[in-house]
Every structure is written in C-alpha cells, then in structure tokens.
Amino acid sequence: MPLTMADIGEENIIKKVGGNPAVRKFLENLGFVAGGTVTVINRIGGNLIVNVKESRVAVSSEMACKIMI
C-alpha cells in the first residue's frame, strides 16, 4: 500500500520506491530505500511529515504515493 495510507505514529518498512528514475533517485537521496523504515509523524493538507533515517522530511502526497510500504 502507498505511504499515504499509513497510520500516524506507526513504523512501516519500505517495500518499493516507484516513479521515473529521477524521482526514485531523489527519494533514495532523502533516505527512502527498500528495506528501510519510515514513520508518519503528521499530515498537513494531504502532505506528510515523516521520520526516515532519523531525519524528519516533508513529502508531498504525489511523492508519498510512489513509496510502497
């Protein structure tokens, strides 16, 4: 399921990162890699604040749809 469906505060394992190669590279540079963990901290207007690799990152809903957990 996409990251947008995750519950707030629940730790999830990233199964796959989709999108075109440029989008995948961008997300991998932020720490979204298969096998890594991600936790949704908050939702603001459809966008997500997430904890990944011990950093807080804001991700648009479009980008979050490309991250499968």
CHARMM internal coordinates of N, CA and C (Angstrom, degrees):
IC EDIT
DIST 1 N 1 CA 1.4570
DIST 1 CA 1 C 1.5270
ANGL 1 N 1 CA 1 C 108.49
DIST 1 C 2 N 1.3330
ANGL 1 CA 1 C 2 N 117.63
DIHE 1 N 1 CA 1 C 2 N 152.79
DIST 2 N 2 CA 1.4670
ANGL 1 C 2 N 2 CA 119.90
DIHE 1 CA 1 C 2 N 2 CA -179.58
DIST 2 CA 2 C 1.5278
ANGL 2 N 2 CA 2 C 112.29
DIHE 1 C 2 N 2 CA 2 C -71.42
DIST 2 C 3 N 1.2970
ANGL 2 CA 2 C 3 N 116.02
DIHE 2 N 2 CA 2 C 3 N 157.59
DIST 3 N 3 CA 1.4636
ANGL 2 C 3 N 3 CA 122.34
DIHE 2 CA 2 C 3 N 3 CA -179.09
DIST 3 CA 3 C 1.5247
ANGL 3 N 3 CA 3 C 111.63
DIHE 2 C 3 N 3 CA 3 C -59.04
DIST 3 C 4 N 1.3262
ANGL 3 CA 3 C 4 N 117.57
DIHE 3 N 3 CA 3 C 4 N -27.89
DIST 4 N 4 CA 1.4659
ANGL 3 C 4 N 4 CA 120.62
DIHE 3 CA 3 C 4 N 4 CA -179.39
DIST 4 CA 4 C 1.5291
ANGL 4 N 4 CA 4 C 112.23
DIHE 3 C 4 N 4 CA 4 C -62.75
DIST 4 C 5 N 1.3358
ANGL 4 CA 4 C 5 N 118.15
DIHE 4 N 4 CA 4 C 5 N -20.10
DIST 5 N 5 CA 1.4674
ANGL 4 C 5 N 5 CA 122.23
DIHE 4 CA 4 C 5 N 5 CA -178.93
DIST 5 CA 5 C 1.5283
ANGL 5 N 5 CA 5 C 112.91
DIHE 4 C 5 N 5 CA 5 C -90.32
DIST 5 C 6 N 1.3298
ANGL 5 CA 5 C 6 N 118.46
DIHE 5 N 5 CA 5 C 6 N -5.40
DIST 6 N 6 CA 1.4626
ANGL 5 C 6 N 6 CA 122.15
DIHE 5 CA 5 C 6 N 6 CA -176.39
DIST 6 CA 6 C 1.5297
ANGL 6 N 6 CA 6 C 110.96
DIHE 5 C 6 N 6 CA 6 C -69.52
DIST 6 C 7 N 1.3199
ANGL 6 CA 6 C 7 N 115.52
DIHE 6 N 6 CA 6 C 7 N 147.93
DIST 7 N 7 CA 1.4648
ANGL 6 C 7 N 7 CA 121.33
DIHE 6 CA 6 C 7 N 7 CA 176.18
DIST 7 CA 7 C 1.5234
ANGL 7 N 7 CA 7 C 109.77
DIHE 6 C 7 N 7 CA 7 C -79.89
DIST 7 C 8 N 1.3155
ANGL 7 CA 7 C 8 N 116.48
DIHE 7 N 7 CA 7 C 8 N 148.53
DIST 8 N 8 CA 1.4661
ANGL 7 C 8 N 8 CA 121.83
DIHE 7 CA 7 C 8 N 8 CA 178.35
DIST 8 CA 8 C 1.5226
ANGL 8 N 8 CA 8 C 109.17
DIHE 7 C 8 N 8 CA 8 C -66.96
DIST 8 C 9 N 1.3340
ANGL 8 CA 8 C 9 N 116.26
DIHE 8 N 8 CA 8 C 9 N 131.99
DIST 9 N 9 CA 1.4567
ANGL 8 C 9 N 9 CA 122.49
DIHE 8 CA 8 C 9 N 9 CA 177.18
DIST 9 CA 9 C 1.5128
ANGL 9 N 9 CA 9 C 114.69
DIHE 8 C 9 N 9 CA 9 C 87.77
DIST 9 C 10 N 1.3107
ANGL 9 CA 9 C 10 N 118.58
DIHE 9 N 9 CA 9 C 10 N -7.65
DIST 10 N 10 CA 1.4665
ANGL 9 C 10 N 10 CA 122.15
DIHE 9 CA 9 C 10 N 10 CA -178.64
DIST 10 CA 10 C 1.5294
ANGL 10 N 10 CA 10 C 109.75
DIHE 9 C 10 N 10 CA 10 C -91.96
DIST 10 C 11 N 1.3328
ANGL 10 CA 10 C 11 N 116.46
DIHE 10 N 10 CA 10 C 11 N 128.47
DIST 11 N 11 CA 1.4688
ANGL 10 C 11 N 11 CA 120.71
DIHE 10 CA 10 C 11 N 11 CA 178.54
DIST 11 CA 11 C 1.5256
ANGL 11 N 11 CA 11 C 109.42
DIHE 10 C 11 N 11 CA 11 C -80.60
DIST 11 C 12 N 1.3162
ANGL 11 CA 11 C 12 N 116.41
DIHE 11 N 11 CA 11 C 12 N 130.79
DIST 12 N 12 CA 1.4623
ANGL 11 C 12 N 12 CA 122.46
DIHE 11 CA 11 C 12 N 12 CA -178.34
DIST 12 CA 12 C 1.5273
ANGL 12 N 12 CA 12 C 110.35
DIHE 11 C 12 N 12 CA 12 C -125.88
DIST 12 C 13 N 1.3191
ANGL 12 CA 12 C 13 N 115.28
DIHE 12 N 12 CA 12 C 13 N 153.99
DIST 13 N 13 CA 1.4662
ANGL 12 C 13 N 13 CA 120.96
DIHE 12 CA 12 C 13 N 13 CA 176.96
DIST 13 CA 13 C 1.5216
ANGL 13 N 13 CA 13 C 108.55
DIHE 12 C 13 N 13 CA 13 C -100.46
DIST 13 C 14 N 1.3137
ANGL 13 CA 13 C 14 N 116.33
DIHE 13 N 13 CA 13 C 14 N 132.58
DIST 14 N 14 CA 1.4629
ANGL 13 C 14 N 14 CA 121.62
DIHE 13 CA 13 C 14 N 14 CA 179.69
DIST 14 CA 14 C 1.5230
ANGL 14 N 14 CA 14 C 108.58
DIHE 13 C 14 N 14 CA 14 C -75.90
DIST 14 C 15 N 1.3286
ANGL 14 CA 14 C 15 N 116.12
DIHE 14 N 14 CA 14 C 15 N 123.18
DIST 15 N 15 CA 1.4671
ANGL 14 C 15 N 15 CA 121.56
DIHE 14 CA 14 C 15 N 15 CA 179.96
DIST 15 CA 15 C 1.5250
ANGL 15 N 15 CA 15 C 111.31
DIHE 14 C 15 N 15 CA 15 C -90.92
DIST 15 C 16 N 1.3506
ANGL 15 CA 15 C 16 N 116.38
DIHE 15 N 15 CA 15 C 16 N -40.56
DIST 16 N 16 CA 1.4576
ANGL 15 C 16 N 16 CA 120.42
DIHE 15 CA 15 C 16 N 16 CA -173.97
DIST 16 CA 16 C 1.5157
ANGL 16 N 16 CA 16 C 109.19
DIHE 15 C 16 N 16 CA 16 C -158.56
DIST 16 C 17 N 1.3260
ANGL 16 CA 16 C 17 N 116.45
DIHE 16 N 16 CA 16 C 17 N 146.01
DIST 17 N 17 CA 1.4589
ANGL 16 C 17 N 17 CA 122.31
DIHE 16 CA 16 C 17 N 17 CA 173.98
DIST 17 CA 17 C 1.5198
ANGL 17 N 17 CA 17 C 106.92
DIHE 16 C 17 N 17 CA 17 C -116.00
DIST 17 C 18 N 1.3313
ANGL 17 CA 17 C 18 N 116.87
DIHE 17 N 17 CA 17 C 18 N 119.34
DIST 18 N 18 CA 1.4598
ANGL 17 C 18 N 18 CA 121.56
DIHE 17 CA 17 C 18 N 18 CA -176.57
DIST 18 CA 18 C 1.5149
ANGL 18 N 18 CA 18 C 112.37
DIHE 17 C 18 N 18 CA 18 C -101.43
DIST 18 C 19 N 1.3319
ANGL 18 CA 18 C 19 N 114.77
DIHE 18 N 18 CA 18 C 19 N -168.49
DIST 19 N 19 CA 1.4602
ANGL 18 C 19 N 19 CA 121.28
DIHE 18 CA 18 C 19 N 19 CA 179.37
DIST 19 CA 19 C 1.5127
ANGL 19 N 19 CA 19 C 110.75
DIHE 18 C 19 N 19 CA 19 C 100.70
DIST 19 C 20 N 1.3315
ANGL 19 CA 19 C 20 N 115.12
DIHE 19 N 19 CA 19 C 20 N 178.35
DIST 20 N 20 CA 1.4656
ANGL 19 C 20 N 20 CA 119.12
DIHE 19 CA 19 C 20 N 20 CA 178.98
DIST 20 CA 20 C 1.5296
ANGL 20 N 20 CA 20 C 109.69
DIHE 19 C 20 N 20 CA 20 C -73.01
DIST 20 C 21 N 1.3243
ANGL 20 CA 20 C 21 N 117.92
DIHE 20 N 20 CA 20 C 21 N 166.61
DIST 21 N 21 CA 1.4811
ANGL 20 C 21 N 21 CA 119.83
DIHE 20 CA 20 C 21 N 21 CA -175.69
DIST 21 CA 21 C 1.5241
ANGL 21 N 21 CA 21 C 114.45
DIHE 20 C 21 N 21 CA 21 C -54.76
DIST 21 C 22 N 1.3261
ANGL 21 CA 21 C 22 N 118.18
DIHE 21 N 21 CA 21 C 22 N -36.56
DIST 22 N 22 CA 1.4722
ANGL 21 C 22 N 22 CA 120.56
DIHE 21 CA 21 C 22 N 22 CA -179.76
DIST 22 CA 22 C 1.5307
ANGL 22 N 22 CA 22 C 110.72
DIHE 21 C 22 N 22 CA 22 C -66.51
DIST 22 C 23 N 1.3250
ANGL 22 CA 22 C 23 N 116.77
DIHE 22 N 22 CA 22 C 23 N -41.67
DIST 23 N 23 CA 1.4717
ANGL 22 C 23 N 23 CA 120.92
DIHE 22 CA 22 C 23 N 23 CA 179.17
DIST 23 CA 23 C 1.5245
ANGL 23 N 23 CA 23 C 110.21
DIHE 22 C 23 N 23 CA 23 C -66.42
DIST 23 C 24 N 1.3404
ANGL 23 CA 23 C 24 N 116.95
DIHE 23 N 23 CA 23 C 24 N -44.46
DIST 24 N 24 CA 1.4710
ANGL 23 C 24 N 24 CA 120.64
DIHE 23 CA 23 C 24 N 24 CA 179.21
DIST 24 CA 24 C 1.5268
ANGL 24 N 24 CA 24 C 110.56
DIHE 23 C 24 N 24 CA 24 C -60.05
DIST 24 C 25 N 1.3256
ANGL 24 CA 24 C 25 N 117.33
DIHE 24 N 24 CA 24 C 25 N -43.10
DIST 25 N 25 CA 1.4703
ANGL 24 C 25 N 25 CA 121.37
DIHE 24 CA 24 C 25 N 25 CA -179.78
DIST 25 CA 25 C 1.5307
ANGL 25 N 25 CA 25 C 110.12
DIHE 24 C 25 N 25 CA 25 C -63.69
DIST 25 C 26 N 1.3319
ANGL 25 CA 25 C 26 N 116.79
DIHE 25 N 25 CA 25 C 26 N -42.54
DIST 26 N 26 CA 1.4610
ANGL 25 C 26 N 26 CA 121.58
DIHE 25 CA 25 C 26 N 26 CA 179.03
DIST 26 CA 26 C 1.5241
ANGL 26 N 26 CA 26 C 110.77
DIHE 25 C 26 N 26 CA 26 C -60.43
DIST 26 C 27 N 1.3386
ANGL 26 CA 26 C 27 N 116.44
DIHE 26 N 26 CA 26 C 27 N -47.28
DIST 27 N 27 CA 1.4668
ANGL 26 C 27 N 27 CA 120.25
DIHE 26 CA 26 C 27 N 27 CA -179.45
DIST 27 CA 27 C 1.5216
ANGL 27 N 27 CA 27 C 111.47
DIHE 26 C 27 N 27 CA 27 C -67.25
DIST 27 C 28 N 1.3353
ANGL 27 CA 27 C 28 N 117.78
DIHE 27 N 27 CA 27 C 28 N -38.02
DIST 28 N 28 CA 1.4654
ANGL 27 C 28 N 28 CA 120.55
DIHE 27 CA 27 C 28 N 28 CA 177.40
DIST 28 CA 28 C 1.5235
ANGL 28 N 28 CA 28 C 110.83
DIHE 27 C 28 N 28 CA 28 C -63.63
DIST 28 C 29 N 1.3255
ANGL 28 CA 28 C 29 N 117.58
DIHE 28 N 28 CA 28 C 29 N -37.61
DIST 29 N 29 CA 1.4601
ANGL 28 C 29 N 29 CA 120.80
DIHE 28 CA 28 C 29 N 29 CA 177.90
DIST 29 CA 29 C 1.5300
ANGL 29 N 29 CA 29 C 111.76
DIHE 28 C 29 N 29 CA 29 C -65.47
DIST 29 C 30 N 1.3415
ANGL 29 CA 29 C 30 N 116.86
DIHE 29 N 29 CA 29 C 30 N -27.80
DIST 30 N 30 CA 1.4691
ANGL 29 C 30 N 30 CA 120.75
DIHE 29 CA 29 C 30 N 30 CA 176.50
DIST 30 CA 30 C 1.5271
ANGL 30 N 30 CA 30 C 112.02
DIHE 29 C 30 N 30 CA 30 C -79.73
DIST 30 C 31 N 1.3493
ANGL 30 CA 30 C 31 N 116.73
DIHE 30 N 30 CA 30 C 31 N -13.41
DIST 31 N 31 CA 1.4576
ANGL 30 C 31 N 31 CA 120.36
DIHE 30 CA 30 C 31 N 31 CA 178.88
DIST 31 CA 31 C 1.5142
ANGL 31 N 31 CA 31 C 114.82
DIHE 30 C 31 N 31 CA 31 C 112.36
DIST 31 C 32 N 1.3196
ANGL 31 CA 31 C 32 N 117.27
DIHE 31 N 31 CA 31 C 32 N 2.26
DIST 32 N 32 CA 1.4698
ANGL 31 C 32 N 32 CA 121.13
DIHE 31 CA 31 C 32 N 32 CA 179.26
DIST 32 CA 32 C 1.5282
ANGL 32 N 32 CA 32 C 108.99
DIHE 31 C 32 N 32 CA 32 C -84.77
DIST 32 C 33 N 1.3387
ANGL 32 CA 32 C 33 N 116.35
DIHE 32 N 32 CA 32 C 33 N 89.83
DIST 33 N 33 CA 1.4614
ANGL 32 C 33 N 33 CA 121.83
DIHE 32 CA 32 C 33 N 33 CA 179.39
DIST 33 CA 33 C 1.5254
ANGL 33 N 33 CA 33 C 109.15
DIHE 32 C 33 N 33 CA 33 C -122.53
DIST 33 C 34 N 1.3281
ANGL 33 CA 33 C 34 N 116.02
DIHE 33 N 33 CA 33 C 34 N 149.35
DIST 34 N 34 CA 1.4624
ANGL 33 C 34 N 34 CA 120.82
DIHE 33 CA 33 C 34 N 34 CA 179.47
DIST 34 CA 34 C 1.5234
ANGL 34 N 34 CA 34 C 109.47
DIHE 33 C 34 N 34 CA 34 C -57.78
DIST 34 C 35 N 1.3270
ANGL 34 CA 34 C 35 N 116.28
DIHE 34 N 34 CA 34 C 35 N 133.31
DIST 35 N 35 CA 1.4536
ANGL 34 C 35 N 35 CA 121.80
DIHE 34 CA 34 C 35 N 35 CA -178.70
DIST 35 CA 35 C 1.5085
ANGL 35 N 35 CA 35 C 113.26
DIHE 34 C 35 N 35 CA 35 C 94.15
DIST 35 C 36 N 1.3267
ANGL 35 CA 35 C 36 N 117.72
DIHE 35 N 35 CA 35 C 36 N -15.29
DIST 36 N 36 CA 1.4596
ANGL 35 C 36 N 36 CA 121.76
DIHE 35 CA 35 C 36 N 36 CA 178.81
DIST 36 CA 36 C 1.5159
ANGL 36 N 36 CA 36 C 110.96
DIHE 35 C 36 N 36 CA 36 C -79.96
DIST 36 C 37 N 1.3181
ANGL 36 CA 36 C 37 N 116.18
DIHE 36 N 36 CA 36 C 37 N 167.09
DIST 37 N 37 CA 1.4617
ANGL 36 C 37 N 37 CA 120.31
DIHE 36 CA 36 C 37 N 37 CA 179.25
DIST 37 CA 37 C 1.5231
ANGL 37 N 37 CA 37 C 110.06
DIHE 36 C 37 N 37 CA 37 C -105.78
DIST 37 C 38 N 1.3202
ANGL 37 CA 37 C 38 N 114.87
DIHE 37 N 37 CA 37 C 38 N 150.12
DIST 38 N 38 CA 1.4637
ANGL 37 C 38 N 38 CA 121.85
DIHE 37 CA 37 C 38 N 38 CA 178.33
DIST 38 CA 38 C 1.5261
ANGL 38 N 38 CA 38 C 108.16
DIHE 37 C 38 N 38 CA 38 C -143.55
DIST 38 C 39 N 1.3241
ANGL 38 CA 38 C 39 N 116.09
DIHE 38 N 38 CA 38 C 39 N 138.46
DIST 39 N 39 CA 1.4625
ANGL 38 C 39 N 39 CA 122.24
DIHE 38 CA 38 C 39 N 39 CA 178.73
DIST 39 CA 39 C 1.5199
ANGL 39 N 39 CA 39 C 108.86
DIHE 38 C 39 N 39 CA 39 C -126.85
DIST 39 C 40 N 1.3240
ANGL 39 CA 39 C 40 N 116.87
DIHE 39 N 39 CA 39 C 40 N 127.95
DIST 40 N 40 CA 1.4639
ANGL 39 C 40 N 40 CA 120.86
DIHE 39 CA 39 C 40 N 40 CA 176.40
DIST 40 CA 40 C 1.5241
ANGL 40 N 40 CA 40 C 107.89
DIHE 39 C 40 N 40 CA 40 C -78.59
DIST 40 C 41 N 1.3287
ANGL 40 CA 40 C 41 N 116.43
DIHE 40 N 40 CA 40 C 41 N 124.62
DIST 41 N 41 CA 1.4633
ANGL 40 C 41 N 41 CA 122.30
DIHE 40 CA 40 C 41 N 41 CA -179.19
DIST 41 CA 41 C 1.5281
ANGL 41 N 41 CA 41 C 110.24
DIHE 40 C 41 N 41 CA 41 C -93.25
DIST 41 C 42 N 1.3422
ANGL 41 CA 41 C 42 N 116.41
DIHE 41 N 41 CA 41 C 42 N -43.36
DIST 42 N 42 CA 1.4597
ANGL 41 C 42 N 42 CA 119.96
DIHE 41 CA 41 C 42 N 42 CA -176.10
DIST 42 CA 42 C 1.5218
ANGL 42 N 42 CA 42 C 109.85
DIHE 41 C 42 N 42 CA 42 C -159.46
DIST 42 C 43 N 1.3396
ANGL 42 CA 42 C 43 N 115.88
DIHE 42 N 42 CA 42 C 43 N 158.66
DIST 43 N 43 CA 1.4648
ANGL 42 C 43 N 43 CA 122.83
DIHE 42 CA 42 C 43 N 43 CA 173.60
DIST 43 CA 43 C 1.5206
ANGL 43 N 43 CA 43 C 107.41
DIHE 42 C 43 N 43 CA 43 C -118.29
DIST 43 C 44 N 1.3251
ANGL 43 CA 43 C 44 N 116.06
DIHE 43 N 43 CA 43 C 44 N 130.37
DIST 44 N 44 CA 1.4637
ANGL 43 C 44 N 44 CA 120.48
DIHE 43 CA 43 C 44 N 44 CA 178.61
DIST 44 CA 44 C 1.5276
ANGL 44 N 44 CA 44 C 107.58
DIHE 43 C 44 N 44 CA 44 C -132.21
DIST 44 C 45 N 1.3137
ANGL 44 CA 44 C 45 N 116.87
DIHE 44 N 44 CA 44 C 45 N 108.05
DIST 45 N 45 CA 1.4589
ANGL 44 C 45 N 45 CA 121.14
DIHE 44 CA 44 C 45 N 45 CA 178.27
DIST 45 CA 45 C 1.5200
ANGL 45 N 45 CA 45 C 113.90
DIHE 44 C 45 N 45 CA 45 C 58.97
DIST 45 C 46 N 1.3213
ANGL 45 CA 45 C 46 N 117.91
DIHE 45 N 45 CA 45 C 46 N 34.24
DIST 46 N 46 CA 1.4615
ANGL 45 C 46 N 46 CA 121.33
DIHE 45 CA 45 C 46 N 46 CA -179.51
DIST 46 CA 46 C 1.5160
ANGL 46 N 46 CA 46 C 113.26
DIHE 45 C 46 N 46 CA 46 C 91.71
DIST 46 C 47 N 1.3224
ANGL 46 CA 46 C 47 N 117.27
DIHE 46 N 46 CA 46 C 47 N -21.51
DIST 47 N 47 CA 1.4636
ANGL 46 C 47 N 47 CA 121.14
DIHE 46 CA 46 C 47 N 47 CA 177.33
DIST 47 CA 47 C 1.5162
ANGL 47 N 47 CA 47 C 109.53
DIHE 46 C 47 N 47 CA 47 C -84.77
DIST 47 C 48 N 1.3320
ANGL 47 CA 47 C 48 N 116.52
DIHE 47 N 47 CA 47 C 48 N 158.55
DIST 48 N 48 CA 1.4634
ANGL 47 C 48 N 48 CA 121.07
DIHE 47 CA 47 C 48 N 48 CA -174.76
DIST 48 CA 48 C 1.5186
ANGL 48 N 48 CA 48 C 111.59
DIHE 47 C 48 N 48 CA 48 C -116.92
DIST 48 C 49 N 1.3179
ANGL 48 CA 48 C 49 N 115.24
DIHE 48 N 48 CA 48 C 49 N 143.27
DIST 49 N 49 CA 1.4659
ANGL 48 C 49 N 49 CA 122.37
DIHE 48 CA 48 C 49 N 49 CA 166.57
DIST 49 CA 49 C 1.5267
ANGL 49 N 49 CA 49 C 104.60
DIHE 48 C 49 N 49 CA 49 C -105.53
DIST 49 C 50 N 1.3320
ANGL 49 CA 49 C 50 N 117.23
DIHE 49 N 49 CA 49 C 50 N 121.71
DIST 50 N 50 CA 1.4606
ANGL 49 C 50 N 50 CA 120.47
DIHE 49 CA 49 C 50 N 50 CA -176.10
DIST 50 CA 50 C 1.5199
ANGL 50 N 50 CA 50 C 110.77
DIHE 49 C 50 N 50 CA 50 C -127.86
DIST 50 C 51 N 1.3244
ANGL 50 CA 50 C 51 N 114.70
DIHE 50 N 50 CA 50 C 51 N 155.51
DIST 51 N 51 CA 1.4575
ANGL 50 C 51 N 51 CA 122.68
DIHE 50 CA 50 C 51 N 51 CA 172.00
DIST 51 CA 51 C 1.5171
ANGL 51 N 51 CA 51 C 107.01
DIHE 50 C 51 N 51 CA 51 C -100.21
DIST 51 C 52 N 1.3161
ANGL 51 CA 51 C 52 N 117.64
DIHE 51 N 51 CA 51 C 52 N 120.92
DIST 52 N 52 CA 1.4558
ANGL 51 C 52 N 52 CA 121.77
DIHE 51 CA 51 C 52 N 52 CA 176.77
DIST 52 CA 52 C 1.5193
ANGL 52 N 52 CA 52 C 107.73
DIHE 51 C 52 N 52 CA 52 C -142.42
DIST 52 C 53 N 1.3259
ANGL 52 CA 52 C 53 N 117.07
DIHE 52 N 52 CA 52 C 53 N 131.20
DIST 53 N 53 CA 1.4712
ANGL 52 C 53 N 53 CA 122.18
DIHE 52 CA 52 C 53 N 53 CA -178.06
DIST 53 CA 53 C 1.5277
ANGL 53 N 53 CA 53 C 111.27
DIHE 52 C 53 N 53 CA 53 C 51.54
DIST 53 C 54 N 1.3269
ANGL 53 CA 53 C 54 N 116.54
DIHE 53 N 53 CA 53 C 54 N 42.38
DIST 54 N 54 CA 1.4630
ANGL 53 C 54 N 54 CA 123.83
DIHE 53 CA 53 C 54 N 54 CA 177.75
DIST 54 CA 54 C 1.5271
ANGL 54 N 54 CA 54 C 113.10
DIHE 53 C 54 N 54 CA 54 C 59.51
DIST 54 C 55 N 1.3307
ANGL 54 CA 54 C 55 N 116.54
DIHE 54 N 54 CA 54 C 55 N 29.58
DIST 55 N 55 CA 1.4628
ANGL 54 C 55 N 55 CA 122.71
DIHE 54 CA 54 C 55 N 55 CA 174.11
DIST 55 CA 55 C 1.5182
ANGL 55 N 55 CA 55 C 108.62
DIHE 54 C 55 N 55 CA 55 C -131.16
DIST 55 C 56 N 1.3129
ANGL 55 CA 55 C 56 N 116.16
DIHE 55 N 55 CA 55 C 56 N 148.88
DIST 56 N 56 CA 1.4648
ANGL 55 C 56 N 56 CA 119.96
DIHE 55 CA 55 C 56 N 56 CA 174.27
DIST 56 CA 56 C 1.5139
ANGL 56 N 56 CA 56 C 107.98
DIHE 55 C 56 N 56 CA 56 C -94.63
DIST 56 C 57 N 1.3291
ANGL 56 CA 56 C 57 N 115.23
DIHE 56 N 56 CA 56 C 57 N 131.35
DIST 57 N 57 CA 1.4523
ANGL 56 C 57 N 57 CA 121.50
DIHE 56 CA 56 C 57 N 57 CA -176.75
DIST 57 CA 57 C 1.5221
ANGL 57 N 57 CA 57 C 108.43
DIHE 56 C 57 N 57 CA 57 C -133.04
DIST 57 C 58 N 1.3411
ANGL 57 CA 57 C 58 N 116.81
DIHE 57 N 57 CA 57 C 58 N 137.90
DIST 58 N 58 CA 1.4589
ANGL 57 C 58 N 58 CA 121.57
DIHE 57 CA 57 C 58 N 58 CA 172.86
DIST 58 CA 58 C 1.5274
ANGL 58 N 58 CA 58 C 107.91
DIHE 57 C 58 N 58 CA 58 C -92.61
DIST 58 C 59 N 1.3306
ANGL 58 CA 58 C 59 N 115.99
DIHE 58 N 58 CA 58 C 59 N 131.06
DIST 59 N 59 CA 1.4601
ANGL 58 C 59 N 59 CA 121.58
DIHE 58 CA 58 C 59 N 59 CA -177.74
DIST 59 CA 59 C 1.5199
ANGL 59 N 59 CA 59 C 108.42
DIHE 58 C 59 N 59 CA 59 C -128.88
DIST 59 C 60 N 1.3313
ANGL 59 CA 59 C 60 N 116.86
DIHE 59 N 59 CA 59 C 60 N 132.66
DIST 60 N 60 CA 1.4667
ANGL 59 C 60 N 60 CA 120.13
DIHE 59 CA 59 C 60 N 60 CA 177.24
DIST 60 CA 60 C 1.5186
ANGL 60 N 60 CA 60 C 109.50
DIHE 59 C 60 N 60 CA 60 C -68.26
DIST 60 C 61 N 1.3238
ANGL 60 CA 60 C 61 N 116.01
DIHE 60 N 60 CA 60 C 61 N 159.89
DIST 61 N 61 CA 1.4610
ANGL 60 C 61 N 61 CA 119.75
DIHE 60 CA 60 C 61 N 61 CA 179.83
DIST 61 CA 61 C 1.5282
ANGL 61 N 61 CA 61 C 110.74
DIHE 60 C 61 N 61 CA 61 C -63.67
DIST 61 C 62 N 1.3381
ANGL 61 CA 61 C 62 N 117.99
DIHE 61 N 61 CA 61 C 62 N -32.80
DIST 62 N 62 CA 1.4684
ANGL 61 C 62 N 62 CA 121.44
DIHE 61 CA 61 C 62 N 62 CA 177.93
DIST 62 CA 62 C 1.5335
ANGL 62 N 62 CA 62 C 110.57
DIHE 61 C 62 N 62 CA 62 C -62.96
DIST 62 C 63 N 1.3264
ANGL 62 CA 62 C 63 N 116.52
DIHE 62 N 62 CA 62 C 63 N -45.47
DIST 63 N 63 CA 1.4714
ANGL 62 C 63 N 63 CA 120.99
DIHE 62 CA 62 C 63 N 63 CA 178.93
DIST 63 CA 63 C 1.5251
ANGL 63 N 63 CA 63 C 110.39
DIHE 62 C 63 N 63 CA 63 C -67.05
DIST 63 C 64 N 1.3248
ANGL 63 CA 63 C 64 N 116.97
DIHE 63 N 63 CA 63 C 64 N -40.88
DIST 64 N 64 CA 1.4642
ANGL 63 C 64 N 64 CA 121.29
DIHE 63 CA 63 C 64 N 64 CA -178.37
DIST 64 CA 64 C 1.5271
ANGL 64 N 64 CA 64 C 111.21
DIHE 63 C 64 N 64 CA 64 C -62.99
DIST 64 C 65 N 1.3207
ANGL 64 CA 64 C 65 N 117.41
DIHE 64 N 64 CA 64 C 65 N -30.52
DIST 65 N 65 CA 1.4724
ANGL 64 C 65 N 65 CA 120.79
DIHE 64 CA 64 C 65 N 65 CA 178.27
DIST 65 CA 65 C 1.5232
ANGL 65 N 65 CA 65 C 111.83
DIHE 64 C 65 N 65 CA 65 C -66.88
DIST 65 C 66 N 1.3211
ANGL 65 CA 65 C 66 N 117.69
DIHE 65 N 65 CA 65 C 66 N -22.81
DIST 66 N 66 CA 1.4633
ANGL 65 C 66 N 66 CA 122.13
DIHE 65 CA 65 C 66 N 66 CA -179.09
DIST 66 CA 66 C 1.5391
ANGL 66 N 66 CA 66 C 112.74
DIHE 65 C 66 N 66 CA 66 C -85.13
DIST 66 C 67 N 1.3441
ANGL 66 CA 66 C 67 N 116.12
DIHE 66 N 66 CA 66 C 67 N -9.13
DIST 67 N 67 CA 1.4684
ANGL 66 C 67 N 67 CA 121.22
DIHE 66 CA 66 C 67 N 67 CA -178.83
DIST 67 CA 67 C 1.5301
ANGL 67 N 67 CA 67 C 108.29
DIHE 66 C 67 N 67 CA 67 C -100.52
DIST 67 C 68 N 1.3220
ANGL 67 CA 67 C 68 N 117.04
DIHE 67 N 67 CA 67 C 68 N 113.72
DIST 68 N 68 CA 1.4689
ANGL 67 C 68 N 68 CA 121.47
DIHE 67 CA 67 C 68 N 68 CA -178.53
DIST 68 CA 68 C 1.5174
ANGL 68 N 68 CA 68 C 110.00
DIHE 67 C 68 N 68 CA 68 C -97.24
DIST 68 C 69 N 1.3434
ANGL 68 CA 68 C 69 N 115.24
DIHE 68 N 68 CA 68 C 69 N 135.38
DIST 69 N 69 CA 1.4709
ANGL 68 C 69 N 69 CA 120.43
DIHE 68 CA 68 C 69 N 69 CA 179.43
DIST 69 CA 69 C 1.5037
ANGL 69 N 69 CA 69 C 109.89
DIHE 68 C 69 N 69 CA 69 C -119.36
END
COOR INIT
IC SEED 1 N 1 CA 1 C
IC BUILD
